[in-house]
Amino acid sequence: MSKKLMSKMGTGVTSAPMPLGASTVIAIAAGIAAVVGVSTLHKRRVGAQQNETDRENGALTANGASNARVRVGLLRLHVPQNWRDLVKNDVLLEKTVNEVADVLIIYVVGQNKHEIVNYTGELYNMAWDTACLKNKPLLDIRIVCGLPDEAFPAWEELILLPELNAVFGEEEMVNVQHMNAKRFEQDGLFAVTYHPLAMYVARYFNDGLYRYFEDENTHMRPQDSVLLGGTFDHLHNGHKKLLSLAVSICKRQLIIGITSEEMLKSKKNADLIESLEKRKQSVLAYVAFLKPGLQVEFSVLSDPFGPAIEVPGPAALVVSTETVPAVGKIESIRAERGLRPLEIYVCRRTDAYTLSSSYIRERLAASKRSKP
């Protein structure tokens, strides 16, 4: 039975052994031929329905990005209780949206009804922003409150949805065989895959390296030199947030890497990107407004790292969670060059779709097109 189940599951899927009772094994074995037949028929029906949906949607389908591998996915999230949970949920949501093409069901569990309902409202906004960022505005997002003894579907019911293809979660070890055995027993449903996301979450937590601004225990010690980088095109609130946090821990010199015009040529609506000088002046004016007299030094970026791999130190580097995956490479290069490690300060990147220069340029381009 285990081999039958696993043969229907994709590579890279995590499973754990499940002790089956004798009666269960006999029952499943006896019906295996019928089960496989029903499963195949169901797959054909689902595939036909999906092909029809794709034709109706035309060019813009929910799976916007062609690399999405899962039609219908299920993600389990816990109401965040601290800053770590917030960051963790950001990562889980982003990775799951990236993999799901058409329908994403999110099951929310928490300590009480009030916090579950409140977080559900916030989560709809987060999920929408993430879907738009991934070019999936038509992704059907359904959030289920994990409330016992109420009308909402229970987790066990969602696992048995006929159209379900995959389950996503932080845990590395999940009893996938048990989950799929239940599906086979329930009208011969085909097996689902499990996608463990713990490895992605772990990258954002290194207690010896990262200091999160959102962590109330972070000691924001004043730094003589603070580094940060970005395009700073059409200076928006995301830029201002990063600059404000950098200024808050800087006592003398702010070293800002600003992307060169050459590196921005391939950006969408590149003709609407502000000149290098205009971007510099916008940053200078905002820093002067926040903390007059602070020394600002610009370094034009011709690569992703810039001054972060050149400044001898001691210094701090301020990044958003979007940049965290690159920090390890920065520190590795610094070590190879014999440079002192940087103190890394991190802030959550939120509303990434609308708080972006790309979004502003899209609006400007649309405005230009609408003019007679």
Secondary structure, DSSP 8 states (H G I E B T S, - for coil): -HHHHHHTS-TT---------HHHHHHHHHTHHHHHHHHHHHHHHHHHHHHHHHHHHTT--TT-STT--EEEEEEEEE---SHHHHHHHHHHHHHHHHHEEEEEEEEEE-SSHHHHHHHHHHHHHHHHHHHHHTT-TT-EEEEEE--TTSSS--HHHHHT-TT--EEEES-S---HHHHHHHHHHTTT----EEEE-HHHHHTT--TTTEEETT-TT-----EEEEEEEE--TT--HHHHHHHHHHHHTEEEEEEEEEE-TGGGTTSTTGGGS--HHHHHHHHHHHHHHHSTT-EEEEEEESSSSGGGGT--SS-EEEEETTTHHHHHHHHHHHHHTT----EEEEE---STTTSSHHHHHHHHHHHHHH--
